[in-house]
Amino acid sequence: MNDERFALKRIAVDAARAAGAGAVRVTSATPDLGARRHMRESFARGDLETWGYDDAYAERASDPSTIADGARSVICCAFAYASSPPRGRDSLSGRVSNYAWSSDYHSRVRTALQRIAGALDVACGRPVATLACDTRPLSERAFAARAGLGWIGKHTNLIAPKLGSYVFLGEVFSTVEIEPDAPLKTSCGECSRCVAACPTGALRGDYTIDARRCISDLTQRTDAIPRDLRPLVGQWVWGCDTCQEVCPPTRLAGDAGDSNALPLDPRAAEPSLLEMLELRSGAFKRRYRATAMGWRGAAVLRRNAAVALGNSLDRAAIPALARALEGDPHPLVRGHAAWALGRIGAPAGMDALRRRRSVETDIEVCEEIDDALRARAPSVRSAS
């Protein structure tokens, strides 16, 4: 029996490596009670209240049998992705998290996982494997850490040895038993660079995060970004990599972390904020639908562009923001454009706010305009 478990593990590892995995480890499919408790505590604090998770979610996400009935083993894979920092950023360019610099990673990771599952099915002569790739309730970082794939850092991302935290995770669930690996005896120790670097103070330093303050979550929520947090978002329009950029193991890994790193397109890292602010359905579908930025819709990206333009403090953004305030069909975007004009604080922006206030009918947008008319930016950058 042990020989069979080791043989299946070799088959899974070889298939994972051939499919581009930078690291692969195995753990049992028993429920992770520690992850369940951690999630419940997080939900009770309200850390993830914008996502609507509850105890039932924690129950499902900590038990692999809810994904694969009869699962006995979980094969955890890490796929490194290229992460060269962009160059030449200016005030009218946004920032996009590295993972979203190309087509949606889910399809590429899913293809790799299918190869692993297929190899196991062939070896066993029957279907024995089911895969998951961030599409079903699963505490995948907890299972990856239990498998020894890496450890969960104070920024709450998984850090894989030699790869860092710029990794996509994926899992294959097997109904046959495969020899498990042991967890790593590694932690962040005294290092807290990510905690100090977080612009919004979302990281507590105890390996927990208040996602309500996390820029990555703020740029993906579908309602208004809280006004007090908007200045802290900077020019991020999707996600945030600040905590990972300062993480020593991730910095050490760099692009050389794995020769099989999934390629990304750095040109997607610095989108034009003016173009994004005017993004409509057709252009959105052509440019973003196939990327990790495509699932929330065009209005969310326009809202994020408005916030980033406000934070640029660049008067060159005023005409575009005024057009958004005047003509964007979505109140969410008009309200954030109003905030941005108030943050820049130039006379032309104030005039645009007063004109719109006389005809605006949405109550929340009117409140944003009234607040913006009272605002004054600390400084204004020249358009030249």
Contacts in CASP RR format, 6 or more apart in sequence:
PFRMAT RR
TARGET T0000
AUTHOR 0000-0000-0000
METHOD contacts of the structure
MODEL  1
MNDERFALKRIAVDAARAAGAGAVRVTSATPDLGARRHMRESFARGDLET
WGYDDAYAERASDPSTIADGARSVICCAFAYASSPPRGRDSLSGRVSNYA
WSSDYHSRVRTALQRIAGALDVACGRPVATLACDTRPLSERAFAARAGLG
WIGKHTNLIAPKLGSYVFLGEVFSTVEIEPDAPLKTSCGECSRCVAACPT
GALRGDYTIDARRCISDLTQRTDAIPRDLRPLVGQWVWGCDTCQEVCPPT
RLAGDAGDSNALPLDPRAAEPSLLEMLELRSGAFKRRYRATAMGWRGAAV
LRRNAAVALGNSLDRAAIPALARALEGDPHPLVRGHAAWALGRIGAPAGM
DALRRRRSVETDIEVCEEIDDALRARAPSVRSAS
2 179 0 8 1.000
5 177 0 8 1.000
5 178 0 8 1.000
5 179 0 8 1.000
6 179 0 8 1.000
7 123 0 8 1.000
8 120 0 8 1.000
8 123 0 8 1.000
8 124 0 8 1.000
8 174 0 8 1.000
8 176 0 8 1.000
8 178 0 8 1.000
8 179 0 8 1.000
9 26 0 8 1.000
9 178 0 8 1.000
9 179 0 8 1.000
11 119 0 8 1.000
11 120 0 8 1.000
11 123 0 8 1.000
12 24 0 8 1.000
12 26 0 8 1.000
12 75 0 8 1.000
12 116 0 8 1.000
12 119 0 8 1.000
12 120 0 8 1.000
12 172 0 8 1.000
12 174 0 8 1.000
12 178 0 8 1.000
13 24 0 8 1.000
14 119 0 8 1.000
15 115 0 8 1.000
15 116 0 8 1.000
15 118 0 8 1.000
15 119 0 8 1.000
15 120 0 8 1.000
16 22 0 8 1.000
16 24 0 8 1.000
16 75 0 8 1.000
16 77 0 8 1.000
16 112 0 8 1.000
16 116 0 8 1.000
17 24 0 8 1.000
17 260 0 8 1.000
18 115 0 8 1.000
19 111 0 8 1.000
19 112 0 8 1.000
19 113 0 8 1.000
19 115 0 8 1.000
19 116 0 8 1.000
20 79 0 8 1.000
20 112 0 8 1.000
20 260 0 8 1.000
20 262 0 8 1.000
21 77 0 8 1.000
21 78 0 8 1.000
21 79 0 8 1.000
21 112 0 8 1.000
21 260 0 8 1.000
22 77 0 8 1.000
22 78 0 8 1.000
22 79 0 8 1.000
22 80 0 8 1.000
22 160 0 8 1.000
22 163 0 8 1.000
22 167 0 8 1.000
22 258 0 8 1.000
22 260 0 8 1.000
23 77 0 8 1.000
23 78 0 8 1.000
23 149 0 8 1.000
23 150 0 8 1.000
23 160 0 8 1.000
23 161 0 8 1.000
23 162 0 8 1.000
23 163 0 8 1.000
23 167 0 8 1.000
24 75 0 8 1.000
24 76 0 8 1.000
24 77 0 8 1.000
24 78 0 8 1.000
24 149 0 8 1.000
25 75 0 8 1.000
25 76 0 8 1.000
25 144 0 8 1.000
25 147 0 8 1.000
25 148 0 8 1.000
25 149 0 8 1.000
25 150 0 8 1.000
25 181 0 8 1.000
26 73 0 8 1.000
26 74 0 8 1.000
26 75 0 8 1.000
26 76 0 8 1.000
26 147 0 8 1.000
26 178 0 8 1.000
26 179 0 8 1.000
26 180 0 8 1.000
26 181 0 8 1.000
27 73 0 8 1.000
27 74 0 8 1.000
27 76 0 8 1.000
27 143 0 8 1.000
27 146 0 8 1.000
27 147 0 8 1.000
27 148 0 8 1.000
27 180 0 8 1.000
27 181 0 8 1.000
28 72 0 8 1.000
28 73 0 8 1.000
28 74 0 8 1.000
28 180 0 8 1.000
29 64 0 8 1.000
29 65 0 8 1.000
29 68 0 8 1.000
29 70 0 8 1.000
29 71 0 8 1.000
29 72 0 8 1.000
29 73 0 8 1.000
29 74 0 8 1.000
29 173 0 8 1.000
29 174 0 8 1.000
31 62 0 8 1.000
31 63 0 8 1.000
31 64 0 8 1.000
31 65 0 8 1.000
32 62 0 8 1.000
32 63 0 8 1.000
32 139 0 8 1.000
32 142 0 8 1.000
32 143 0 8 1.000
32 146 0 8 1.000
33 62 0 8 1.000
34 62 0 8 1.000
34 142 0 8 1.000
35 61 0 8 1.000
35 62 0 8 1.000
35 139 0 8 1.000
35 142 0 8 1.000
35 143 0 8 1.000
36 58 0 8 1.000
36 59 0 8 1.000
36 61 0 8 1.000
36 62 0 8 1.000
36 63 0 8 1.000
36 139 0 8 1.000
38 142 0 8 1.000
39 53 0 8 1.000
39 57 0 8 1.000
39 58 0 8 1.000
39 61 0 8 1.000
39 62 0 8 1.000
39 139 0 8 1.000
40 55 0 8 1.000
40 58 0 8 1.000
42 48 0 8 1.000
42 208 0 8 1.000
43 49 0 8 1.000
43 53 0 8 1.000
43 54 0 8 1.000
43 55 0 8 1.000
43 57 0 8 1.000
43 58 0 8 1.000
45 208 0 8 1.000
45 210 0 8 1.000
46 210 0 8 1.000
46 212 0 8 1.000
47 208 0 8 1.000
47 209 0 8 1.000
47 210 0 8 1.000
47 211 0 8 1.000
47 212 0 8 1.000
48 211 0 8 1.000
48 212 0 8 1.000
49 212 0 8 1.000
50 211 0 8 1.000
50 212 0 8 1.000
50 217 0 8 1.000
50 221 0 8 1.000
50 223 0 8 1.000
51 211 0 8 1.000
57 137 0 8 1.000
60 66 0 8 1.000
60 137 0 8 1.000
61 137 0 8 1.000
61 138 0 8 1.000
61 139 0 8 1.000
62 139 0 8 1.000
62 142 0 8 1.000
64 71 0 8 1.000
64 74 0 8 1.000
64 138 0 8 1.000
64 143 0 8 1.000
64 173 0 8 1.000
65 71 0 8 1.000
66 137 0 8 1.000
67 130 0 8 1.000
67 132 0 8 1.000
67 136 0 8 1.000
67 137 0 8 1.000
67 138 0 8 1.000
67 173 0 8 1.000
68 130 0 8 1.000
68 173 0 8 1.000
68 174 0 8 1.000
68 175 0 8 1.000
70 175 0 8 1.000
71 130 0 8 1.000
71 173 0 8 1.000
71 174 0 8 1.000
71 175 0 8 1.000
72 174 0 8 1.000
72 175 0 8 1.000
72 176 0 8 1.000
72 177 0 8 1.000
72 178 0 8 1.000
73 173 0 8 1.000
73 174 0 8 1.000
73 176 0 8 1.000
73 177 0 8 1.000
73 178 0 8 1.000
73 180 0 8 1.000
74 143 0 8 1.000
74 147 0 8 1.000
74 171 0 8 1.000
74 172 0 8 1.000
74 173 0 8 1.000
74 174 0 8 1.000
75 116 0 8 1.000
75 171 0 8 1.000
75 172 0 8 1.000
75 173 0 8 1.000
75 174 0 8 1.000
75 178 0 8 1.000
76 140 0 8 1.000
76 143 0 8 1.000
76 144 0 8 1.000
76 147 0 8 1.000
76 148 0 8 1.000
76 149 0 8 1.000
76 169 0 8 1.000
76 170 0 8 1.000
76 171 0 8 1.000
77 109 0 8 1.000
77 112 0 8 1.000
77 113 0 8 1.000
77 116 0 8 1.000
77 149 0 8 1.000
77 169 0 8 1.000
77 170 0 8 1.000
77 171 0 8 1.000
77 172 0 8 1.000
78 144 0 8 1.000
78 149 0 8 1.000
78 150 0 8 1.000
78 158 0 8 1.000
78 160 0 8 1.000
78 163 0 8 1.000
78 167 0 8 1.000
78 168 0 8 1.000
78 169 0 8 1.000
78 170 0 8 1.000
79 105 0 8 1.000
79 108 0 8 1.000
79 109 0 8 1.000
79 112 0 8 1.000
79 167 0 8 1.000
79 168 0 8 1.000
79 169 0 8 1.000
79 170 0 8 1.000
79 260 0 8 1.000
79 262 0 8 1.000
80 160 0 8 1.000
80 163 0 8 1.000
80 164 0 8 1.000
80 166 0 8 1.000
80 167 0 8 1.000
80 253 0 8 1.000
80 257 0 8 1.000
80 258 0 8 1.000
80 260 0 8 1.000
80 261 0 8 1.000
80 262 0 8 1.000
81 98 0 8 1.000
81 99 0 8 1.000
81 105 0 8 1.000
81 166 0 8 1.000
81 167 0 8 1.000
81 168 0 8 1.000
81 261 0 8 1.000
81 262 0 8 1.000
81 263 0 8 1.000
81 264 0 8 1.000
82 98 0 8 1.000
82 255 0 8 1.000
82 261 0 8 1.000
82 262 0 8 1.000
82 263 0 8 1.000
82 264 0 8 1.000
83 98 0 8 1.000
83 166 0 8 1.000
83 241 0 8 1.000
83 254 0 8 1.000
83 255 0 8 1.000
83 264 0 8 1.000
84 255 0 8 1.000
84 266 0 8 1.000
85 245 0 8 1.000
86 95 0 8 1.000
86 266 0 8 1.000
86 269 0 8 1.000
86 270 0 8 1.000
88 270 0 8 1.000
89 95 0 8 1.000
89 235 0 8 1.000
89 270 0 8 1.000
91 235 0 8 1.000
91 312 0 8 1.000
91 313 0 8 1.000
91 314 0 8 1.000
91 316 0 8 1.000
91 381 0 8 1.000
92 272 0 8 1.000
92 273 0 8 1.000
92 274 0 8 1.000
92 309 0 8 1.000
92 312 0 8 1.000
92 314 0 8 1.000
92 316 0 8 1.000
92 317 0 8 1.000
93 235 0 8 1.000
93 270 0 8 1.000
93 271 0 8 1.000
93 272 0 8 1.000
93 273 0 8 1.000
94 235 0 8 1.000
94 236 0 8 1.000
94 237 0 8 1.000
94 270 0 8 1.000
94 271 0 8 1.000
94 272 0 8 1.000
94 273 0 8 1.000
94 276 0 8 1.000
94 305 0 8 1.000
94 308 0 8 1.000
95 234 0 8 1.000
95 235 0 8 1.000
95 236 0 8 1.000
95 237 0 8 1.000
95 240 0 8 1.000
95 269 0 8 1.000
95 270 0 8 1.000
95 308 0 8 1.000
96 236 0 8 1.000
96 237 0 8 1.000
96 238 0 8 1.000
96 239 0 8 1.000
96 268 0 8 1.000
96 269 0 8 1.000
96 270 0 8 1.000
96 271 0 8 1.000
96 293 0 8 1.000
97 216 0 8 1.000
97 236 0 8 1.000
97 238 0 8 1.000
97 239 0 8 1.000
97 240 0 8 1.000
97 241 0 8 1.000
98 166 0 8 1.000
98 241 0 8 1.000
98 264 0 8 1.000
98 269 0 8 1.000
99 105 0 8 1.000
99 166 0 8 1.000
99 168 0 8 1.000
99 264 0 8 1.000
99 292 0 8 1.000
100 238 0 8 1.000
100 239 0 8 1.000
100 268 0 8 1.000
100 291 0 8 1.000
100 292 0 8 1.000
100 293 0 8 1.000
101 264 0 8 1.000
101 265 0 8 1.000
101 266 0 8 1.000
101 268 0 8 1.000
101 269 0 8 1.000
102 262 0 8 1.000
102 263 0 8 1.000
102 264 0 8 1.000
102 265 0 8 1.000
102 268 0 8 1.000
102 291 0 8 1.000
103 290 0 8 1.000
103 291 0 8 1.000
104 290 0 8 1.000
104 291 0 8 1.000
104 292 0 8 1.000
104 294 0 8 1.000
105 168 0 8 1.000
105 262 0 8 1.000
105 292 0 8 1.000
106 133 0 8 1.000
106 134 0 8 1.000
106 135 0 8 1.000
106 292 0 8 1.000
108 262 0 8 1.000
109 133 0 8 1.000
109 168 0 8 1.000
109 170 0 8 1.000
110 131 0 8 1.000
110 133 0 8 1.000
113 131 0 8 1.000
113 132 0 8 1.000
113 133 0 8 1.000
113 170 0 8 1.000
113 171 0 8 1.000
113 172 0 8 1.000
114 131 0 8 1.000
116 129 0 8 1.000
116 131 0 8 1.000
116 172 0 8 1.000
117 129 0 8 1.000
117 130 0 8 1.000
117 131 0 8 1.000
117 172 0 8 1.000
118 129 0 8 1.000
120 128 0 8 1.000
120 129 0 8 1.000
120 172 0 8 1.000
120 174 0 8 1.000
120 176 0 8 1.000
121 127 0 8 1.000
121 128 0 8 1.000
121 129 0 8 1.000
124 176 0 8 1.000
128 174 0 8 1.000
128 175 0 8 1.000
128 176 0 8 1.000
129 172 0 8 1.000
129 173 0 8 1.000
129 174 0 8 1.000
129 175 0 8 1.000
130 172 0 8 1.000
130 173 0 8 1.000
131 170 0 8 1.000
131 171 0 8 1.000
131 172 0 8 1.000
131 173 0 8 1.000
132 138 0 8 1.000
132 140 0 8 1.000
132 170 0 8 1.000
132 171 0 8 1.000
132 172 0 8 1.000
132 173 0 8 1.000
133 170 0 8 1.000
133 171 0 8 1.000
134 140 0 8 1.000
134 168 0 8 1.000
134 169 0 8 1.000
134 170 0 8 1.000
138 171 0 8 1.000
140 169 0 8 1.000
140 170 0 8 1.000
140 171 0 8 1.000
141 152 0 8 1.000
141 156 0 8 1.000
141 157 0 8 1.000
141 158 0 8 1.000
141 169 0 8 1.000
142 152 0 8 1.000
143 171 0 8 1.000
144 150 0 8 1.000
144 158 0 8 1.000
144 169 0 8 1.000
145 151 0 8 1.000
145 152 0 8 1.000
145 158 0 8 1.000
145 183 0 8 1.000
145 184 0 8 1.000
146 183 0 8 1.000
147 180 0 8 1.000
147 181 0 8 1.000
147 183 0 8 1.000
148 181 0 8 1.000
148 182 0 8 1.000
148 183 0 8 1.000
148 184 0 8 1.000
149 158 0 8 1.000
149 160 0 8 1.000
149 169 0 8 1.000
150 158 0 8 1.000
150 159 0 8 1.000
150 160 0 8 1.000
150 161 0 8 1.000
150 184 0 8 1.000
150 186 0 8 1.000
151 158 0 8 1.000
151 159 0 8 1.000
151 183 0 8 1.000
151 184 0 8 1.000
151 186 0 8 1.000
151 187 0 8 1.000
151 188 0 8 1.000
152 158 0 8 1.000
152 159 0 8 1.000
152 207 0 8 1.000
153 159 0 8 1.000
153 165 0 8 1.000
153 187 0 8 1.000
153 188 0 8 1.000
153 194 0 8 1.000
153 207 0 8 1.000
153 247 0 8 1.000
154 188 0 8 1.000
154 191 0 8 1.000
154 192 0 8 1.000
154 194 0 8 1.000
154 195 0 8 1.000
154 203 0 8 1.000
154 205 0 8 1.000
154 206 0 8 1.000
154 207 0 8 1.000
155 165 0 8 1.000
155 194 0 8 1.000
155 195 0 8 1.000
155 198 0 8 1.000
155 203 0 8 1.000
155 209 0 8 1.000
155 243 0 8 1.000
155 244 0 8 1.000
155 247 0 8 1.000
156 203 0 8 1.000
156 207 0 8 1.000
156 208 0 8 1.000
156 209 0 8 1.000
157 165 0 8 1.000
157 243 0 8 1.000
157 244 0 8 1.000
158 165 0 8 1.000
158 167 0 8 1.000
158 169 0 8 1.000
159 165 0 8 1.000
159 188 0 8 1.000
159 247 0 8 1.000
159 249 0 8 1.000
159 250 0 8 1.000
160 167 0 8 1.000
161 184 0 8 1.000
161 186 0 8 1.000
161 249 0 8 1.000
162 253 0 8 1.000
162 257 0 8 1.000
162 258 0 8 1.000
163 253 0 8 1.000
163 257 0 8 1.000
163 258 0 8 1.000
164 247 0 8 1.000
164 249 0 8 1.000
164 250 0 8 1.000
164 252 0 8 1.000
164 253 0 8 1.000
164 254 0 8 1.000
164 257 0 8 1.000
165 244 0 8 1.000
165 247 0 8 1.000
165 249 0 8 1.000
165 250 0 8 1.000
166 244 0 8 1.000
166 250 0 8 1.000
166 253 0 8 1.000
166 254 0 8 1.000
168 262 0 8 1.000
191 248 0 8 1.000
192 205 0 8 1.000
193 246 0 8 1.000
193 247 0 8 1.000
193 248 0 8 1.000
194 203 0 8 1.000
194 242 0 8 1.000
194 243 0 8 1.000
194 244 0 8 1.000
194 246 0 8 1.000
194 247 0 8 1.000
195 201 0 8 1.000
195 203 0 8 1.000
195 204 0 8 1.000
195 205 0 8 1.000
195 243 0 8 1.000
196 246 0 8 1.000
197 242 0 8 1.000
197 243 0 8 1.000
197 245 0 8 1.000
197 246 0 8 1.000
198 242 0 8 1.000
198 243 0 8 1.000
199 215 0 8 1.000
199 232 0 8 1.000
199 233 0 8 1.000
199 234 0 8 1.000
199 240 0 8 1.000
199 242 0 8 1.000
200 213 0 8 1.000
200 214 0 8 1.000
200 215 0 8 1.000
200 218 0 8 1.000
200 229 0 8 1.000
200 232 0 8 1.000
200 233 0 8 1.000
201 210 0 8 1.000
201 213 0 8 1.000
202 209 0 8 1.000
202 210 0 8 1.000
202 211 0 8 1.000
202 212 0 8 1.000
202 213 0 8 1.000
202 214 0 8 1.000
202 215 0 8 1.000
203 209 0 8 1.000
203 243 0 8 1.000
204 210 0 8 1.000
211 217 0 8 1.000
213 229 0 8 1.000
214 240 0 8 1.000
215 232 0 8 1.000
215 233 0 8 1.000
215 234 0 8 1.000
215 236 0 8 1.000
215 239 0 8 1.000
215 240 0 8 1.000
215 242 0 8 1.000
216 239 0 8 1.000
216 240 0 8 1.000
218 225 0 8 1.000
218 226 0 8 1.000
218 229 0 8 1.000
218 233 0 8 1.000
219 225 0 8 1.000
219 233 0 8 1.000
219 236 0 8 1.000
219 237 0 8 1.000
219 238 0 8 1.000
219 239 0 8 1.000
219 240 0 8 1.000
219 300 0 8 1.000
219 304 0 8 1.000
220 238 0 8 1.000
220 239 0 8 1.000
220 296 0 8 1.000
220 300 0 8 1.000
221 300 0 8 1.000
222 296 0 8 1.000
222 300 0 8 1.000
222 332 0 8 1.000
223 332 0 8 1.000
224 332 0 8 1.000
224 335 0 8 1.000
224 336 0 8 1.000
224 364 0 8 1.000
225 233 0 8 1.000
225 303 0 8 1.000
225 307 0 8 1.000
225 336 0 8 1.000
227 339 0 8 1.000
227 371 0 8 1.000
230 307 0 8 1.000
230 311 0 8 1.000
230 336 0 8 1.000
230 339 0 8 1.000
230 343 0 8 1.000
231 311 0 8 1.000
231 343 0 8 1.000
233 304 0 8 1.000
233 307 0 8 1.000
233 308 0 8 1.000
233 311 0 8 1.000
234 307 0 8 1.000
234 308 0 8 1.000
234 311 0 8 1.000
235 273 0 8 1.000
235 308 0 8 1.000
235 311 0 8 1.000
235 312 0 8 1.000
236 304 0 8 1.000
236 308 0 8 1.000
237 271 0 8 1.000
237 273 0 8 1.000
237 276 0 8 1.000
237 301 0 8 1.000
237 304 0 8 1.000
237 305 0 8 1.000
237 308 0 8 1.000
238 292 0 8 1.000
238 293 0 8 1.000
238 301 0 8 1.000
238 304 0 8 1.000
244 250 0 8 1.000
245 251 0 8 1.000
255 261 0 8 1.000
268 291 0 8 1.000
273 305 0 8 1.000
273 308 0 8 1.000
273 309 0 8 1.000
273 312 0 8 1.000
273 317 0 8 1.000
274 305 0 8 1.000
274 309 0 8 1.000
274 317 0 8 1.000
274 320 0 8 1.000
276 301 0 8 1.000
276 302 0 8 1.000
276 304 0 8 1.000
276 305 0 8 1.000
277 302 0 8 1.000
277 305 0 8 1.000
277 306 0 8 1.000
277 309 0 8 1.000
277 320 0 8 1.000
277 321 0 8 1.000
277 324 0 8 1.000
277 337 0 8 1.000
278 302 0 8 1.000
278 320 0 8 1.000
278 323 0 8 1.000
278 324 0 8 1.000
279 287 0 8 1.000
279 288 0 8 1.000
279 298 0 8 1.000
279 301 0 8 1.000
279 302 0 8 1.000
279 305 0 8 1.000
280 298 0 8 1.000
281 298 0 8 1.000
283 298 0 8 1.000
284 294 0 8 1.000
284 297 0 8 1.000
284 298 0 8 1.000
284 301 0 8 1.000
288 294 0 8 1.000
288 297 0 8 1.000
288 298 0 8 1.000
288 301 0 8 1.000
293 301 0 8 1.000
299 330 0 8 1.000
299 332 0 8 1.000
299 333 0 8 1.000
300 332 0 8 1.000
302 324 0 8 1.000
302 328 0 8 1.000
302 330 0 8 1.000
302 333 0 8 1.000
303 330 0 8 1.000
303 332 0 8 1.000
303 333 0 8 1.000
303 336 0 8 1.000
306 321 0 8 1.000
306 324 0 8 1.000
306 333 0 8 1.000
306 335 0 8 1.000
306 336 0 8 1.000
306 337 0 8 1.000
306 339 0 8 1.000
306 340 0 8 1.000
307 336 0 8 1.000
307 339 0 8 1.000
307 340 0 8 1.000
309 317 0 8 1.000
309 320 0 8 1.000
309 321 0 8 1.000
309 340 0 8 1.000
310 317 0 8 1.000
310 321 0 8 1.000
310 339 0 8 1.000
310 340 0 8 1.000
310 341 0 8 1.000
310 342 0 8 1.000
310 343 0 8 1.000
310 344 0 8 1.000
311 340 0 8 1.000
311 343 0 8 1.000
312 381 0 8 1.000
313 343 0 8 1.000
313 344 0 8 1.000
313 377 0 8 1.000
313 379 0 8 1.000
313 380 0 8 1.000
313 381 0 8 1.000
314 344 0 8 1.000
314 381 0 8 1.000
314 383 0 8 1.000
315 344 0 8 1.000
315 346 0 8 1.000
315 348 0 8 1.000
315 380 0 8 1.000
315 381 0 8 1.000
315 382 0 8 1.000
315 383 0 8 1.000
316 383 0 8 1.000
317 340 0 8 1.000
317 344 0 8 1.000
318 341 0 8 1.000
318 344 0 8 1.000
318 346 0 8 1.000
318 348 0 8 1.000
318 349 0 8 1.000
318 352 0 8 1.000
321 337 0 8 1.000
321 340 0 8 1.000
321 341 0 8 1.000
321 344 0 8 1.000
321 349 0 8 1.000
321 352 0 8 1.000
322 337 0 8 1.000
322 341 0 8 1.000
322 348 0 8 1.000
322 349 0 8 1.000
322 352 0 8 1.000
324 333 0 8 1.000
324 334 0 8 1.000
324 337 0 8 1.000
325 334 0 8 1.000
325 335 0 8 1.000
325 337 0 8 1.000
325 338 0 8 1.000
325 341 0 8 1.000
325 352 0 8 1.000
325 353 0 8 1.000
325 356 0 8 1.000
325 369 0 8 1.000
326 352 0 8 1.000
326 355 0 8 1.000
326 356 0 8 1.000
327 334 0 8 1.000
328 334 0 8 1.000
328 337 0 8 1.000
331 362 0 8 1.000
331 364 0 8 1.000
331 365 0 8 1.000
334 356 0 8 1.000
334 360 0 8 1.000
334 362 0 8 1.000
334 365 0 8 1.000
334 368 0 8 1.000
335 364 0 8 1.000
335 365 0 8 1.000
335 368 0 8 1.000
335 369 0 8 1.000
336 368 0 8 1.000
338 353 0 8 1.000
338 356 0 8 1.000
338 365 0 8 1.000
338 368 0 8 1.000
338 369 0 8 1.000
338 371 0 8 1.000
338 372 0 8 1.000
339 368 0 8 1.000
339 371 0 8 1.000
339 372 0 8 1.000
339 375 0 8 1.000
341 349 0 8 1.000
341 350 0 8 1.000
341 352 0 8 1.000
341 353 0 8 1.000
341 372 0 8 1.000
342 349 0 8 1.000
342 350 0 8 1.000
342 353 0 8 1.000
342 372 0 8 1.000
342 373 0 8 1.000
342 375 0 8 1.000
342 376 0 8 1.000
342 377 0 8 1.000
343 372 0 8 1.000
343 375 0 8 1.000
343 377 0 8 1.000
344 377 0 8 1.000
344 380 0 8 1.000
345 375 0 8 1.000
345 376 0 8 1.000
345 377 0 8 1.000
345 380 0 8 1.000
346 380 0 8 1.000
350 373 0 8 1.000
353 369 0 8 1.000
353 372 0 8 1.000
353 373 0 8 1.000
354 373 0 8 1.000
356 369 0 8 1.000
357 366 0 8 1.000
357 369 0 8 1.000
357 370 0 8 1.000
357 373 0 8 1.000
360 366 0 8 1.000
360 369 0 8 1.000
END
